[in-house]
Amino acid sequence: MGVVPVAGSVVERFEGWVREAPGAVALVVGGESLTYGELGERSARLASVLVGRGAGPGRWVGLALPRSVDLVVAMVAVLRSGAGYLPLDPGFPAERLAFMVEDA
């Protein structure tokens, strides 16, 4: 496996790993895993959808997902869109989530 430069944004560093080691395991959550290539493909597809819905620099995307592979895909996709993400615990009461979204 090659060396990925330390400089650059999180997205640039991630894309470096996708290019350098697409078959390497990027994450394991429970019994599910994704390689860098798979994570790259899934997050790129979702990032495209998010951009189509208005995500981008200066925008926030709320993520209300349990800890899972899908949460990591969503986090990477939001970053790839240029937006920031607001983690929202789906176990929180609706009033608390509404406050967090309004406050953000």
Biopython code that builds the backbone (N, CA, C, O; Angstrom):
import numpy as np
from Bio.PDB.StructureBuilder import StructureBuilder

atoms = [
    (1, "MET", "N", (0.846, -1.162, 0.000)),
    (1, "MET", "CA", (0.000, 0.000, 0.000)),
    (1, "MET", "C", (0.894, 1.228, 0.000)),
    (1, "MET", "O", (1.879, 1.273, 0.738)),
    (2, "GLY", "N", (0.565, 2.235, -0.825)),
    (2, "GLY", "CA", (1.347, 3.456, -0.916)),
    (2, "GLY", "C", (1.113, 4.366, 0.268)),
    (2, "GLY", "O", (0.267, 4.109, 1.124)),
    (3, "VAL", "N", (1.871, 5.417, 0.295)),
    (3, "VAL", "CA", (1.750, 6.408, 1.355)),
    (3, "VAL", "C", (0.850, 7.529, 0.860)),
    (3, "VAL", "O", (1.058, 8.081, -0.221)),
    (4, "VAL", "N", (-0.160, 7.858, 1.672)),
    (4, "VAL", "CA", (-1.063, 8.953, 1.341)),
    (4, "VAL", "C", (-0.559, 10.198, 2.062)),
    (4, "VAL", "O", (-0.326, 10.145, 3.269)),
    (5, "PRO", "N", (-0.385, 11.315, 1.361)),
    (5, "PRO", "CA", (0.111, 12.527, 2.013)),
    (5, "PRO", "C", (-0.784, 12.949, 3.173)),
    (5, "PRO", "O", (-2.001, 12.763, 3.132)),
    (6, "VAL", "N", (-0.167, 13.522, 4.212)),
    (6, "VAL", "CA", (-0.903, 13.961, 5.390)),
    (6, "VAL", "C", (-1.612, 15.279, 5.128)),
    (6, "VAL", "O", (-2.676, 15.527, 5.695)),
    (7, "ALA", "N", (-1.053, 16.116, 4.294)),
    (7, "ALA", "CA", (-1.655, 17.413, 4.003)),
    (7, "ALA", "C", (-2.958, 17.234, 3.234)),
    (7, "ALA", "O", (-3.146, 16.236, 2.539)),
    (8, "GLY", "N", (-3.834, 18.185, 3.360)),
    (8, "GLY", "CA", (-5.083, 18.163, 2.608)),
    (8, "GLY", "C", (-6.275, 18.014, 3.517)),
    (8, "GLY", "O", (-6.147, 17.733, 4.709)),
    (9, "SER", "N", (-7.435, 18.208, 2.932)),
    (9, "SER", "CA", (-8.685, 18.107, 3.683)),
    (9, "SER", "C", (-8.997, 16.640, 3.986)),
    (9, "SER", "O", (-8.356, 15.733, 3.455)),
    (10, "VAL", "N", (-9.962, 16.433, 4.825)),
    (10, "VAL", "CA", (-10.408, 15.073, 5.140)),
    (10, "VAL", "C", (-10.853, 14.374, 3.862)),
    (10, "VAL", "O", (-10.532, 13.206, 3.645)),
    (11, "VAL", "N", (-11.584, 15.080, 3.026)),
    (11, "VAL", "CA", (-12.070, 14.486, 1.777)),
    (11, "VAL", "C", (-10.900, 14.147, 0.855)),
    (11, "VAL", "O", (-10.886, 13.076, 0.248)),
    (12, "GLU", "N", (-9.928, 15.037, 0.744)),
    (12, "GLU", "CA", (-8.771, 14.758, -0.103)),
    (12, "GLU", "C", (-7.996, 13.543, 0.418)),
    (12, "GLU", "O", (-7.552, 12.700, -0.361)),
    (13, "ARG", "N", (-7.843, 13.468, 1.713)),
    (13, "ARG", "CA", (-7.128, 12.320, 2.289)),
    (13, "ARG", "C", (-7.914, 11.035, 2.057)),
    (13, "ARG", "O", (-7.334, 10.008, 1.704)),
    (14, "PHE", "N", (-9.231, 11.085, 2.253)),
    (14, "PHE", "CA", (-10.071, 9.910, 2.014)),
    (14, "PHE", "C", (-9.958, 9.467, 0.558)),
    (14, "PHE", "O", (-9.780, 8.280, 0.284)),
    (15, "GLU", "N", (-10.059, 10.405, -0.372)),
    (15, "GLU", "CA", (-9.978, 10.060, -1.789)),
    (15, "GLU", "C", (-8.610, 9.476, -2.145)),
    (15, "GLU", "O", (-8.491, 8.659, -3.058)),
    (16, "GLY", "N", (-7.586, 9.905, -1.415)),
    (16, "GLY", "CA", (-6.265, 9.310, -1.605)),
    (16, "GLY", "C", (-6.265, 7.831, -1.250)),
    (16, "GLY", "O", (-5.676, 7.017, -1.962)),
    (17, "TRP", "N", (-6.921, 7.485, -0.158)),
    (17, "TRP", "CA", (-7.008, 6.074, 0.237)),
    (17, "TRP", "C", (-7.849, 5.272, -0.751)),
    (17, "TRP", "O", (-7.551, 4.110, -1.029)),
    (18, "VAL", "N", (-8.900, 5.897, -1.278)),
    (18, "VAL", "CA", (-9.726, 5.204, -2.282)),
    (18, "VAL", "C", (-8.871, 4.859, -3.499)),
    (18, "VAL", "O", (-8.973, 3.756, -4.036)),
    (19, "ARG", "N", (-8.034, 5.791, -3.933)),
    (19, "ARG", "CA", (-7.155, 5.542, -5.090)),
    (19, "ARG", "C", (-6.062, 4.534, -4.761)),
    (19, "ARG", "O", (-5.793, 3.630, -5.552)),
    (20, "GLU", "N", (-5.433, 4.683, -3.602)),
    (20, "GLU", "CA", (-4.269, 3.866, -3.242)),
    (20, "GLU", "C", (-4.623, 2.443, -2.819)),
    (20, "GLU", "O", (-3.880, 1.503, -3.102)),
    (21, "ALA", "N", (-5.754, 2.288, -2.144)),
    (21, "ALA", "CA", (-6.085, 0.975, -1.564)),
    (21, "ALA", "C", (-7.579, 0.700, -1.640)),
    (21, "ALA", "O", (-8.214, 0.520, -0.601)),
    (22, "PRO", "N", (-8.165, 0.661, -2.840)),
    (22, "PRO", "CA", (-9.619, 0.491, -2.945)),
    (22, "PRO", "C", (-10.138, -0.812, -2.356)),
    (22, "PRO", "O", (-11.301, -0.883, -1.960)),
    (23, "GLY", "N", (-9.303, -1.842, -2.288)),
    (23, "GLY", "CA", (-9.747, -3.130, -1.747)),
    (23, "GLY", "C", (-9.512, -3.293, -0.261)),
    (23, "GLY", "O", (-9.922, -4.297, 0.323)),
    (24, "ALA", "N", (-8.857, -2.318, 0.366)),
    (24, "ALA", "CA", (-8.591, -2.408, 1.808)),
    (24, "ALA", "C", (-9.857, -2.102, 2.597)),
    (24, "ALA", "O", (-10.676, -1.282, 2.182)),
    (25, "VAL", "N", (-10.007, -2.754, 3.718)),
    (25, "VAL", "CA", (-11.168, -2.524, 4.568)),
    (25, "VAL", "C", (-11.061, -1.134, 5.188)),
    (25, "VAL", "O", (-10.064, -0.800, 5.828)),
    (26, "ALA", "N", (-12.108, -0.330, 4.986)),
    (26, "ALA", "CA", (-12.142, 1.038, 5.502)),
    (26, "ALA", "C", (-12.836, 1.103, 6.852)),
    (26, "ALA", "O", (-12.438, 1.876, 7.724)),
    (27, "LEU", "N", (-13.879, 0.289, 7.026)),
    (27, "LEU", "CA", (-14.603, 0.307, 8.289)),
    (27, "LEU", "C", (-15.344, -0.996, 8.512)),
    (27, "LEU", "O", (-15.725, -1.698, 7.575)),
    (28, "VAL", "N", (-15.532, -1.288, 9.774)),
    (28, "VAL", "CA", (-16.300, -2.456, 10.197)),
    (28, "VAL", "C", (-17.222, -1.984, 11.304)),
    (28, "VAL", "O", (-16.772, -1.419, 12.300)),
    (29, "VAL", "N", (-18.508, -2.217, 11.129)),
    (29, "VAL", "CA", (-19.490, -1.885, 12.154)),
    (29, "VAL", "C", (-20.333, -3.132, 12.356)),
    (29, "VAL", "O", (-21.028, -3.582, 11.445)),
    (30, "GLY", "N", (-20.265, -3.683, 13.557)),
    (30, "GLY", "CA", (-20.952, -4.947, 13.801)),
    (30, "GLY", "C", (-20.381, -5.993, 12.874)),
    (30, "GLY", "O", (-19.166, -6.184, 12.821)),
    (31, "GLY", "N", (-21.234, -6.665, 12.150)),
    (31, "GLY", "CA", (-20.784, -7.688, 11.219)),
    (31, "GLY", "C", (-20.648, -7.198, 9.795)),
    (31, "GLY", "O", (-20.376, -7.994, 8.896)),
    (32, "GLU", "N", (-20.831, -5.900, 9.564)),
    (32, "GLU", "CA", (-20.791, -5.348, 8.201)),
    (32, "GLU", "C", (-19.497, -4.565, 7.994)),
    (32, "GLU", "O", (-19.030, -3.870, 8.897)),
    (33, "SER", "N", (-18.928, -4.685, 6.806)),
    (33, "SER", "CA", (-17.711, -3.942, 6.498)),
    (33, "SER", "C", (-17.797, -3.375, 5.088)),
    (33, "SER", "O", (-18.557, -3.861, 4.251)),
    (34, "LEU", "N", (-17.002, -2.338, 4.843)),
    (34, "LEU", "CA", (-16.881, -1.748, 3.513)),
    (34, "LEU", "C", (-15.410, -1.510, 3.224)),
    (34, "LEU", "O", (-14.640, -1.152, 4.116)),
    (35, "THR", "N", (-15.027, -1.711, 1.980)),
    (35, "THR", "CA", (-13.674, -1.344, 1.551)),
    (35, "THR", "C", (-13.672, 0.154, 1.235)),
    (35, "THR", "O", (-14.725, 0.787, 1.166)),
    (36, "TYR", "N", (-12.478, 0.705, 1.046)),
    (36, "TYR", "CA", (-12.394, 2.109, 0.656)),
    (36, "TYR", "C", (-13.097, 2.341, -0.677)),
    (36, "TYR", "O", (-13.759, 3.362, -0.860)),
    (37, "GLY", "N", (-12.957, 1.408, -1.598)),
    (37, "GLY", "CA", (-13.631, 1.547, -2.884)),
    (37, "GLY", "C", (-15.142, 1.572, -2.741)),
    (37, "GLY", "O", (-15.818, 2.402, -3.348)),
    (38, "GLU", "N", (-15.671, 0.656, -1.933)),
    (38, "GLU", "CA", (-17.124, 0.620, -1.720)),
    (38, "GLU", "C", (-17.615, 1.875, -1.010)),
    (38, "GLU", "O", (-18.635, 2.451, -1.387)),
    (39, "LEU", "N", (-16.888, 2.294, 0.017)),
    (39, "LEU", "CA", (-17.259, 3.507, 0.738)),
    (39, "LEU", "C", (-17.184, 4.712, -0.194)),
    (39, "LEU", "O", (-18.033, 5.602, -0.140)),
    (40, "GLY", "N", (-16.172, 4.733, -1.043)),
    (40, "GLY", "CA", (-16.049, 5.821, -2.008)),
    (40, "GLY", "C", (-17.219, 5.872, -2.974)),
    (40, "GLY", "O", (-17.766, 6.944, -3.234)),
    (41, "GLU", "N", (-17.605, 4.724, -3.504)),
    (41, "GLU", "CA", (-18.721, 4.667, -4.456)),
    (41, "GLU", "C", (-20.032, 5.070, -3.803)),
    (41, "GLU", "O", (-20.776, 5.891, -4.339)),
    (42, "ARG", "N", (-20.314, 4.484, -2.635)),
    (42, "ARG", "CA", (-21.583, 4.780, -1.954)),
    (42, "ARG", "C", (-21.658, 6.236, -1.527)),
    (42, "ARG", "O", (-22.700, 6.874, -1.678)),
    (43, "SER", "N", (-20.569, 6.764, -0.996)),
    (43, "SER", "CA", (-20.606, 8.154, -0.534)),
    (43, "SER", "C", (-20.676, 9.127, -1.714)),
    (43, "SER", "O", (-21.297, 10.183, -1.599)),
    (44, "ALA", "N", (-20.055, 8.792, -2.836)),
    (44, "ALA", "CA", (-20.132, 9.661, -4.020)),
    (44, "ALA", "C", (-21.558, 9.721, -4.556)),
    (44, "ALA", "O", (-22.039, 10.790, -4.929)),
    (45, "ARG", "N", (-22.230, 8.579, -4.594)),
    (45, "ARG", "CA", (-23.637, 8.567, -5.059)),
    (45, "ARG", "C", (-24.507, 9.422, -4.150)),
    (45, "ARG", "O", (-25.310, 10.223, -4.631)),
    (46, "LEU", "N", (-24.353, 9.256, -2.834)),
    (46, "LEU", "CA", (-25.170, 10.017, -1.896)),
    (46, "LEU", "C", (-24.798, 11.496, -1.952)),
    (46, "LEU", "O", (-25.682, 12.348, -1.869)),
    (47, "ALA", "N", (-23.520, 11.822, -2.089)),
    (47, "ALA", "CA", (-23.102, 13.225, -2.188)),
    (47, "ALA", "C", (-23.773, 13.894, -3.385)),
    (47, "ALA", "O", (-24.191, 15.048, -3.298)),
    (48, "SER", "N", (-23.875, 13.182, -4.488)),
    (48, "SER", "CA", (-24.525, 13.727, -5.681)),
    (48, "SER", "C", (-25.993, 14.041, -5.411)),
    (48, "SER", "O", (-26.500, 15.081, -5.833)),
    (49, "VAL", "N", (-26.665, 13.146, -4.714)),
    (49, "VAL", "CA", (-28.071, 13.379, -4.349)),
    (49, "VAL", "C", (-28.171, 14.593, -3.429)),
    (49, "VAL", "O", (-29.041, 15.444, -3.612)),
    (50, "LEU", "N", (-27.284, 14.670, -2.446)),
    (50, "LEU", "CA", (-27.319, 15.782, -1.499)),
    (50, "LEU", "C", (-27.088, 17.119, -2.199)),
    (50, "LEU", "O", (-27.785, 18.094, -1.919)),
    (51, "VAL", "N", (-26.118, 17.169, -3.104)),
    (51, "VAL", "CA", (-25.859, 18.400, -3.848)),
    (51, "VAL", "C", (-27.089, 18.772, -4.667)),
    (51, "VAL", "O", (-27.441, 19.948, -4.760)),
    (52, "GLY", "N", (-27.741, 17.781, -5.256)),
    (52, "GLY", "CA", (-28.968, 18.024, -6.012)),
    (52, "GLY", "C", (-30.095, 18.576, -5.160)),
    (52, "GLY", "O", (-31.021, 19.204, -5.671)),
    (53, "ARG", "N", (-30.015, 18.340, -3.865)),
    (53, "ARG", "CA", (-31.029, 18.849, -2.933)),
    (53, "ARG", "C", (-30.570, 20.089, -2.175)),
    (53, "ARG", "O", (-31.216, 20.523, -1.221)),
    (54, "GLY", "N", (-29.443, 20.655, -2.615)),
    (54, "GLY", "CA", (-29.025, 21.928, -2.049)),
    (54, "GLY", "C", (-27.875, 21.894, -1.068)),
    (54, "GLY", "O", (-27.488, 22.942, -0.553)),
    (55, "ALA", "N", (-27.314, 20.730, -0.789)),
    (55, "ALA", "CA", (-26.168, 20.657, 0.123)),
    (55, "ALA", "C", (-24.951, 21.248, -0.560)),
    (55, "ALA", "O", (-24.792, 21.136, -1.775)),
    (56, "GLY", "N", (-24.099, 21.876, 0.223)),
    (56, "GLY", "CA", (-22.880, 22.451, -0.310)),
    (56, "GLY", "C", (-22.229, 23.334, 0.729)),
    (56, "GLY", "O", (-22.682, 23.381, 1.873)),
    (57, "PRO", "N", (-21.177, 24.033, 0.353)),
    (57, "PRO", "CA", (-20.475, 24.896, 1.298)),
    (57, "PRO", "C", (-21.427, 25.879, 1.979)),
    (57, "PRO", "O", (-22.295, 26.474, 1.341)),
    (58, "GLY", "N", (-21.242, 26.031, 3.280)),
    (58, "GLY", "CA", (-22.083, 26.940, 4.055)),
    (58, "GLY", "C", (-23.421, 26.359, 4.462)),
    (58, "GLY", "O", (-24.226, 27.045, 5.091)),
    (59, "ARG", "N", (-23.673, 25.114, 4.117)),
    (59, "ARG", "CA", (-24.951, 24.457, 4.443)),
    (59, "ARG", "C", (-24.703, 23.340, 5.446)),
    (59, "ARG", "O", (-23.592, 22.819, 5.549)),
    (60, "TRP", "N", (-25.750, 22.976, 6.184)),
    (60, "TRP", "CA", (-25.688, 21.882, 7.166)),
    (60, "TRP", "C", (-26.667, 20.796, 6.766)),
    (60, "TRP", "O", (-27.745, 21.079, 6.244)),
    (61, "VAL", "N", (-26.289, 19.562, 7.011)),
    (61, "VAL", "CA", (-27.155, 18.406, 6.764)),
    (61, "VAL", "C", (-27.280, 17.652, 8.076)),
    (61, "VAL", "O", (-26.281, 17.229, 8.658)),
    (62, "GLY", "N", (-28.508, 17.487, 8.536)),
    (62, "GLY", "CA", (-28.752, 16.718, 9.756)),
    (62, "GLY", "C", (-28.692, 15.231, 9.459)),
    (62, "GLY", "O", (-29.250, 14.762, 8.468)),
    (63, "LEU", "N", (-28.006, 14.490, 10.330)),
    (63, "LEU", "CA", (-27.908, 13.033, 10.172)),
    (63, "LEU", "C", (-28.489, 12.378, 11.419)),
    (63, "LEU", "O", (-27.882, 12.418, 12.489)),
    (64, "ALA", "N", (-29.653, 11.783, 11.278)),
    (64, "ALA", "CA", (-30.315, 11.097, 12.385)),
    (64, "ALA", "C", (-30.332, 9.603, 12.077)),
    (64, "ALA", "O", (-31.360, 9.041, 11.699)),
    (65, "LEU", "N", (-29.180, 8.979, 12.246)),
    (65, "LEU", "CA", (-29.033, 7.555, 11.949)),
    (65, "LEU", "C", (-28.368, 6.870, 13.132)),
    (65, "LEU", "O", (-27.562, 7.482, 13.833)),
    (66, "PRO", "N", (-28.701, 5.603, 13.360)),
    (66, "PRO", "CA", (-27.982, 4.864, 14.408)),
    (66, "PRO", "C", (-26.549, 4.606, 13.951)),
    (66, "PRO", "O", (-26.248, 4.704, 12.761)),
    (67, "ARG", "N", (-25.669, 4.277, 14.891)),
    (67, "ARG", "CA", (-24.292, 3.941, 14.534)),
    (67, "ARG", "C", (-24.311, 2.738, 13.610)),
    (67, "ARG", "O", (-24.765, 1.655, 13.977)),
    (68, "SER", "N", (-23.807, 2.954, 12.400)),
    (68, "SER", "CA", (-23.877, 1.917, 11.372)),
    (68, "SER", "C", (-22.963, 2.293, 10.217)),
    (68, "SER", "O", (-22.408, 3.392, 10.172)),
    (69, "VAL", "N", (-22.818, 1.362, 9.290)),
    (69, "VAL", "CA", (-22.094, 1.638, 8.059)),
    (69, "VAL", "C", (-22.778, 2.786, 7.321)),
    (69, "VAL", "O", (-22.109, 3.654, 6.761)),
    (70, "ASP", "N", (-24.109, 2.790, 7.323)),
    (70, "ASP", "CA", (-24.840, 3.848, 6.623)),
    (70, "ASP", "C", (-24.545, 5.228, 7.209)),
    (70, "ASP", "O", (-24.493, 6.210, 6.468)),
    (71, "LEU", "N", (-24.351, 5.317, 8.523)),
    (71, "LEU", "CA", (-24.002, 6.598, 9.137)),
    (71, "LEU", "C", (-22.660, 7.088, 8.616)),
    (71, "LEU", "O", (-22.523, 8.269, 8.296)),
    (72, "VAL", "N", (-21.672, 6.214, 8.524)),
    (72, "VAL", "CA", (-20.353, 6.619, 8.027)),
    (72, "VAL", "C", (-20.446, 7.022, 6.555)),
    (72, "VAL", "O", (-19.836, 8.010, 6.147)),
    (73, "VAL", "N", (-21.197, 6.272, 5.760)),
    (73, "VAL", "CA", (-21.402, 6.637, 4.353)),
    (73, "VAL", "C", (-22.001, 8.035, 4.273)),
    (73, "VAL", "O", (-21.556, 8.857, 3.472)),
    (74, "ALA", "N", (-23.010, 8.311, 5.098)),
    (74, "ALA", "CA", (-23.664, 9.622, 5.088)),
    (74, "ALA", "C", (-22.705, 10.726, 5.523)),
    (74, "ALA", "O", (-22.697, 11.803, 4.927)),
    (75, "MET", "N", (-21.907, 10.476, 6.543)),
    (75, "MET", "CA", (-20.946, 11.479, 7.007)),
    (75, "MET", "C", (-19.956, 11.830, 5.903)),
    (75, "MET", "O", (-19.695, 13.006, 5.650)),
    (76, "VAL", "N", (-19.410, 10.823, 5.254)),
    (76, "VAL", "CA", (-18.446, 11.057, 4.174)),
    (76, "VAL", "C", (-19.131, 11.767, 3.010)),
    (76, "VAL", "O", (-18.545, 12.662, 2.401)),
    (77, "ALA", "N", (-20.365, 11.377, 2.695)),
    (77, "ALA", "CA", (-21.096, 12.001, 1.590)),
    (77, "ALA", "C", (-21.333, 13.481, 1.854)),
    (77, "ALA", "O", (-21.173, 14.305, 0.953)),
    (78, "VAL", "N", (-21.709, 13.820, 3.067)),
    (78, "VAL", "CA", (-21.936, 15.227, 3.398)),
    (78, "VAL", "C", (-20.646, 16.015, 3.227)),
    (78, "VAL", "O", (-20.653, 17.099, 2.642)),
    (79, "LEU", "N", (-19.546, 15.480, 3.729)),
    (79, "LEU", "CA", (-18.268, 16.165, 3.576)),
    (79, "LEU", "C", (-17.890, 16.312, 2.108)),
    (79, "LEU", "O", (-17.371, 17.350, 1.696)),
    (80, "ARG", "N", (-18.148, 15.278, 1.325)),
    (80, "ARG", "CA", (-17.837, 15.344, -0.112)),
    (80, "ARG", "C", (-18.695, 16.386, -0.817)),
    (80, "ARG", "O", (-18.271, 16.958, -1.822)),
    (81, "SER", "N", (-19.901, 16.640, -0.302)),
    (81, "SER", "CA", (-20.777, 17.656, -0.902)),
    (81, "SER", "C", (-20.295, 19.065, -0.601)),
    (81, "SER", "O", (-20.712, 20.023, -1.253)),
    (82, "GLY", "N", (-19.415, 19.193, 0.390)),
    (82, "GLY", "CA", (-18.931, 20.507, 0.794)),
    (82, "GLY", "C", (-19.669, 21.063, 1.993)),
    (82, "GLY", "O", (-19.275, 22.095, 2.537)),
    (83, "ALA", "N", (-20.734, 20.397, 2.416)),
    (83, "ALA", "CA", (-21.525, 20.837, 3.562)),
    (83, "ALA", "C", (-20.917, 20.301, 4.854)),
    (83, "ALA", "O", (-19.964, 19.522, 4.835)),
    (84, "GLY", "N", (-21.481, 20.728, 5.961)),
    (84, "GLY", "CA", (-21.140, 20.169, 7.259)),
    (84, "GLY", "C", (-22.300, 19.320, 7.727)),
    (84, "GLY", "O", (-23.423, 19.484, 7.249)),
    (85, "TYR", "N", (-22.041, 18.406, 8.666)),
    (85, "TYR", "CA", (-23.144, 17.581, 9.151)),
    (85, "TYR", "C", (-23.407, 17.850, 10.618)),
    (85, "TYR", "O", (-22.505, 18.182, 11.387)),
    (86, "LEU", "N", (-24.674, 17.696, 10.982)),
    (86, "LEU", "CA", (-25.130, 17.842, 12.353)),
    (86, "LEU", "C", (-25.577, 16.464, 12.825)),
    (86, "LEU", "O", (-26.618, 15.974, 12.387)),
    (87, "PRO", "N", (-24.809, 15.828, 13.712)),
    (87, "PRO", "CA", (-25.223, 14.503, 14.188)),
    (87, "PRO", "C", (-26.418, 14.623, 15.127)),
    (87, "PRO", "O", (-26.384, 15.380, 16.097)),
    (88, "LEU", "N", (-27.455, 13.883, 14.834)),
    (88, "LEU", "CA", (-28.682, 13.891, 15.626)),
    (88, "LEU", "C", (-28.957, 12.464, 16.093)),
    (88, "LEU", "O", (-29.120, 11.563, 15.270)),
    (89, "ASP", "N", (-29.007, 12.259, 17.382)),
    (89, "ASP", "CA", (-29.253, 10.927, 17.934)),
    (89, "ASP", "C", (-30.728, 10.583, 17.778)),
    (89, "ASP", "O", (-31.581, 11.244, 18.370)),
    (90, "PRO", "N", (-31.040, 9.554, 16.986)),
    (90, "PRO", "CA", (-32.453, 9.217, 16.770)),
    (90, "PRO", "C", (-33.156, 8.769, 18.052)),
    (90, "PRO", "O", (-34.383, 8.669, 18.078)),
    (91, "GLY", "N", (-32.397, 8.500, 19.107)),
    (91, "GLY", "CA", (-32.998, 8.124, 20.383)),
    (91, "GLY", "C", (-33.437, 9.311, 21.223)),
    (91, "GLY", "O", (-34.118, 9.135, 22.233)),
    (92, "PHE", "N", (-33.055, 10.522, 20.816)),
    (92, "PHE", "CA", (-33.444, 11.722, 21.562)),
    (92, "PHE", "C", (-34.923, 12.007, 21.356)),
    (92, "PHE", "O", (-35.492, 11.640, 20.327)),
    (93, "PRO", "N", (-35.548, 12.662, 22.331)),
    (93, "PRO", "CA", (-36.952, 13.078, 22.163)),
    (93, "PRO", "C", (-37.079, 14.072, 21.004)),
    (93, "PRO", "O", (-36.148, 14.822, 20.709)),
    (94, "ALA", "N", (-38.230, 14.065, 20.365)),
    (94, "ALA", "CA", (-38.476, 14.927, 19.206)),
    (94, "ALA", "C", (-38.236, 16.400, 19.539)),
    (94, "ALA", "O", (-37.718, 17.151, 18.713)),
    (95, "GLU", "N", (-38.618, 16.811, 20.760)),
    (95, "GLU", "CA", (-38.434, 18.219, 21.144)),
    (95, "GLU", "C", (-36.950, 18.594, 21.163)),
    (95, "GLU", "O", (-36.567, 19.679, 20.726)),
    (96, "ARG", "N", (-36.123, 17.677, 21.676)),
    (96, "ARG", "CA", (-34.684, 17.926, 21.743)),
    (96, "ARG", "C", (-34.091, 18.014, 20.341)),
    (96, "ARG", "O", (-33.279, 18.898, 20.064)),
    (97, "LEU", "N", (-34.489, 17.107, 19.458)),
    (97, "LEU", "CA", (-33.996, 17.138, 18.081)),
    (97, "LEU", "C", (-34.409, 18.431, 17.384)),
    (97, "LEU", "O", (-33.612, 19.037, 16.668)),
    (98, "ALA", "N", (-35.653, 18.849, 17.595)),
    (98, "ALA", "CA", (-36.140, 20.091, 16.981)),
    (98, "ALA", "C", (-35.319, 21.279, 17.479)),
    (98, "ALA", "O", (-34.962, 22.158, 16.695)),
    (99, "PHE", "N", (-35.020, 21.309, 18.771)),
    (99, "PHE", "CA", (-34.198, 22.382, 19.322)),
    (99, "PHE", "C", (-32.813, 22.375, 18.689)),
    (99, "PHE", "O", (-32.304, 23.432, 18.315)),
    (100, "MET", "N", (-32.201, 21.214, 18.564)),
    (100, "MET", "CA", (-30.861, 21.117, 18.007)),
    (100, "MET", "C", (-30.839, 21.613, 16.557)),
    (100, "MET", "O", (-29.916, 22.318, 16.150)),
    (101, "VAL", "N", (-31.850, 21.244, 15.793)),
    (101, "VAL", "CA", (-31.920, 21.674, 14.386)),
    (101, "VAL", "C", (-32.121, 23.173, 14.324)),
    (101, "VAL", "O", (-31.454, 23.853, 13.545)),
    (102, "GLU", "N", (-33.018, 23.697, 15.123)),
    (102, "GLU", "CA", (-33.274, 25.142, 15.134)),
    (102, "GLU", "C", (-32.037, 25.911, 15.579)),
    (102, "GLU", "O", (-31.712, 26.951, 15.006)),
    (103, "ASP", "N", (-31.351, 25.408, 16.590)),
    (103, "ASP", "CA", (-30.171, 26.069, 17.136)),
    (103, "ASP", "C", (-29.014, 26.068, 16.134)),
    (103, "ASP", "O", (-28.202, 26.993, 16.108)),
    (104, "ALA", "N", (-28.954, 25.038, 15.328)),
    (104, "ALA", "CA", (-27.866, 24.931, 14.347)),
    (104, "ALA", "C", (-28.096, 25.915, 13.213)),
    (104, "ALA", "O", (-27.293, 25.984, 12.282)),
]
sb = StructureBuilder()
sb.init_structure("model")
sb.init_model(0)
sb.init_chain("A")
sb.init_seg("    ")
for serial, (resi, resn, name, xyz) in enumerate(atoms, 1):
    if name == "N":
        sb.init_residue(resn, " ", resi, " ")
    sb.init_atom(name, np.array(xyz, "f"), 0.0, 1.0, " ", f" {name:<3s}", serial, name[0])
structure = sb.get_structure()
